[in-house]
Amino acid sequence: MANTKQARGGQRSRWFRILLMVILLLAGLGWFFRTPISGYGELGTAHAARNICGCIHVSGQSEAVCERNFVLGTPPVLVSEDSEERSVTAYIPLVASNTARYREGYGCVLEPWDS
């Protein structure tokens, strides 16, 4: 019986090491590709914010309809609308966020980026 317990403990230890190596590998890849990930995140959130803002505040459609029409071919972007400010903020948590605001005579305009 003691050998069985030792075998299970050794097997758990091996799986723990493999899991730790996978996590470290993914963290390393995330760090290595941080610039393209950030760039695509900024582009995706800017695109989503401006298009959904235009759909809601220029076309007058509901947020649900605009989000449903926008979903095709986009990254997983979360959207929140502020009807008082007439703005839409699109964000990817921990990656990027952009806001587009409706301005009379101009339509929906992105707020300046912080570079």
Contacts in CASP RR format, 6 or more apart in sequence:
PFRMAT RR
TARGET T0000
AUTHOR 0000-0000-0000
METHOD contacts of the structure
MODEL  1
MANTKQARGGQRSRWFRILLMVILLLAGLGWFFRTPISGYGELGTAHAAR
NICGCIHVSGQSEAVCERNFVLGTPPVLVSEDSEERSVTAYIPLVASNTA
RYREGYGCVLEPWDS
30 37 0 8 1.000
37 95 0 8 1.000
38 95 0 8 1.000
38 96 0 8 1.000
39 96 0 8 1.000
40 75 0 8 1.000
41 75 0 8 1.000
41 92 0 8 1.000
41 95 0 8 1.000
41 96 0 8 1.000
42 96 0 8 1.000
42 98 0 8 1.000
42 113 0 8 1.000
44 74 0 8 1.000
44 75 0 8 1.000
44 77 0 8 1.000
44 90 0 8 1.000
44 92 0 8 1.000
44 96 0 8 1.000
44 98 0 8 1.000
45 77 0 8 1.000
45 90 0 8 1.000
45 91 0 8 1.000
45 92 0 8 1.000
45 96 0 8 1.000
45 97 0 8 1.000
45 98 0 8 1.000
46 90 0 8 1.000
46 98 0 8 1.000
46 100 0 8 1.000
46 110 0 8 1.000
46 113 0 8 1.000
47 74 0 8 1.000
48 70 0 8 1.000
48 74 0 8 1.000
48 77 0 8 1.000
48 79 0 8 1.000
48 90 0 8 1.000
48 98 0 8 1.000
49 79 0 8 1.000
49 88 0 8 1.000
49 89 0 8 1.000
49 90 0 8 1.000
49 98 0 8 1.000
49 99 0 8 1.000
49 100 0 8 1.000
49 108 0 8 1.000
49 110 0 8 1.000
50 100 0 8 1.000
50 108 0 8 1.000
50 109 0 8 1.000
50 110 0 8 1.000
51 66 0 8 1.000
51 70 0 8 1.000
52 63 0 8 1.000
52 66 0 8 1.000
52 67 0 8 1.000
52 70 0 8 1.000
52 79 0 8 1.000
52 81 0 8 1.000
52 88 0 8 1.000
52 90 0 8 1.000
52 100 0 8 1.000
53 87 0 8 1.000
53 88 0 8 1.000
53 100 0 8 1.000
53 101 0 8 1.000
53 102 0 8 1.000
53 108 0 8 1.000
54 66 0 8 1.000
54 88 0 8 1.000
54 100 0 8 1.000
54 102 0 8 1.000
54 107 0 8 1.000
54 108 0 8 1.000
55 61 0 8 1.000
55 65 0 8 1.000
55 66 0 8 1.000
55 69 0 8 1.000
55 70 0 8 1.000
56 62 0 8 1.000
56 63 0 8 1.000
56 66 0 8 1.000
56 81 0 8 1.000
56 88 0 8 1.000
57 86 0 8 1.000
57 88 0 8 1.000
57 102 0 8 1.000
57 107 0 8 1.000
57 108 0 8 1.000
58 102 0 8 1.000
58 107 0 8 1.000
58 108 0 8 1.000
59 66 0 8 1.000
63 79 0 8 1.000
63 81 0 8 1.000
67 79 0 8 1.000
75 92 0 8 1.000
76 92 0 8 1.000
77 90 0 8 1.000
77 91 0 8 1.000
77 92 0 8 1.000
78 90 0 8 1.000
78 91 0 8 1.000
78 92 0 8 1.000
78 93 0 8 1.000
79 88 0 8 1.000
79 89 0 8 1.000
79 90 0 8 1.000
79 91 0 8 1.000
80 88 0 8 1.000
80 89 0 8 1.000
80 91 0 8 1.000
81 87 0 8 1.000
81 88 0 8 1.000
81 89 0 8 1.000
82 88 0 8 1.000
82 89 0 8 1.000
85 101 0 8 1.000
86 101 0 8 1.000
86 102 0 8 1.000
87 99 0 8 1.000
87 100 0 8 1.000
87 101 0 8 1.000
87 102 0 8 1.000
88 99 0 8 1.000
88 100 0 8 1.000
88 108 0 8 1.000
89 97 0 8 1.000
89 98 0 8 1.000
89 99 0 8 1.000
90 97 0 8 1.000
90 98 0 8 1.000
90 99 0 8 1.000
90 100 0 8 1.000
91 97 0 8 1.000
91 98 0 8 1.000
98 110 0 8 1.000
98 111 0 8 1.000
98 113 0 8 1.000
99 110 0 8 1.000
99 111 0 8 1.000
100 108 0 8 1.000
100 109 0 8 1.000
100 110 0 8 1.000
100 111 0 8 1.000
101 108 0 8 1.000
101 109 0 8 1.000
101 111 0 8 1.000
102 108 0 8 1.000
102 109 0 8 1.000
103 109 0 8 1.000
END
